[in-house]
């Protein structure tokens, strides 16, 4: 079931997510096991080589992962539970640079019991994409999730 599929969609997880706010993340689409988000690379997000710090790319992918793992509107069976990362792997394919728009597209591949598997692709474009093409693929992130009791 698609929960939201429009620009500027919101997720309750972001209400207290100060890291995502600092990064300037914009939610483009949310759905059951899916999230698309983006941000623009700022000067303070670059490393000493003048390219995107790997941690910034990782953080964008991790935010998309969290949004895809947790429902926008939790049902009765979700009450008291949250889904978190159990482990991740990222492969950096190409650099990204100041002013580029990074887009992360997260999709669930599998969910069995309390465990899930998600793939997140990160793209870079020189300007805000005006089409469905988010730019050039710069990284691949694979996340393993685990649903646990909220403490």
Secondary structure by P-SEA (a helix, b strand, c coil): ccccccccccccccccaaaaaaaccccccccccbbbbbbbbccccccccccccaaaaaaaaaaaaaaaacccccccccccbbbbbccbbbbbcccccccbbbbbbbbbcccccccbbbbbbbbbbcccccccccccccbbbbbbbbbbccc
